[in-house]
Amino acid sequence: MNFKLKALSLASAVAGALGLASFAGAAGTYVDIPETAVADLTGYAGALFTDIWVIVALVIGIPLAFYVIRKVIGLVRMH
């Protein structure tokens, strides 16, 4: 058992002993997740990728273009 897990279990044991769970509104042990939770999360990821694809293409494309140009110039110099 690593240190983080030990500290987390110790913190939860202390909170449980002090009765902080009921004070914080955590009466039940189950979390209600709506049926559309997965679709909402994946829809946001798709919209985020649609918005930043230009930046991703530039970050990949500019260094790749310089690499290809350097290789082409290297081929021409050899002859």
C-alpha positions in Angstrom: 0.0 0.0 0.0 1.6 3.3 -1.0 1.7 6.5 1.0 -1.0 8.3 -0.9 -3.5 5.5 -0.3 -2.6 5.3 3.4 -3.1 9.0 3.8 -6.4 8.9 1.9 -7.7 6.0 4.0 -6.5 7.8 7.2 -8.3 11.0 6.2 -11.5 9.2 5.4 -11.3 7.4 8.7 -10.9 10.6 10.6 -13.7 12.3 8.7 -16.0 9.3 9.4 -15.1 9.3 13.1 -15.9 13.0 13.3 -19.2 12.6 11.5 -18.3 15.0 8.8 -20.0 13.0 6.0 -23.5 13.7 7.2 -22.5 17.4 7.9 -21.3 17.8 4.3 -24.5 16.3 2.9 -23.1 12.9 2.0 -26.0 10.9 3.4 -26.0 8.0 0.9 -23.3 5.9 -0.6 -24.6 6.0 -4.2 -24.1 8.8 -6.8 -26.9 9.4 -9.2 -25.5 9.8 -12.8 -27.9 10.8 -15.5 -28.3 8.4 -18.5 -26.8 11.0 -20.9 -23.6 11.5 -18.9 -21.4 9.6 -21.3 -22.9 11.3 -24.4 -22.4 14.7 -22.7 -18.8 14.0 -21.9 -17.9 12.6 -25.4 -19.8 15.4 -27.1 -17.8 18.0 -25.3 -14.5 16.2 -26.2 -15.6 16.2 -29.9 -16.4 19.9 -29.8 -13.1 20.7 -28.1 -11.2 18.8 -30.8 -13.1 20.5 -33.6 -12.2 23.8 -32.1 -8.4 23.2 -31.7 -7.6 21.0 -34.7 -6.0 24.0 -36.5 -3.6 24.5 -33.6 -2.8 20.8 -33.4 -2.1 20.7 -37.2 0.2 23.7 -36.9 2.1 22.3 -34.0 2.7 19.0 -35.9 3.0 20.5 -39.4 5.5 23.3 -39.0 8.3 21.1 -37.5 7.5 18.4 -40.0 7.8 20.9 -42.8 11.2 22.1 -41.6 12.4 18.5 -41.3 11.3 17.7 -44.9 12.9 20.8 -46.3 16.1 20.1 -44.5 16.2 16.5 -45.9 15.4 17.8 -49.5 18.2 20.4 -49.3 20.5 17.6 -48.0 19.7 15.5 -51.0 20.4 18.3 -53.4 23.8 19.2 -51.8 25.0 15.6 -52.2 24.8 15.6 -56.0 
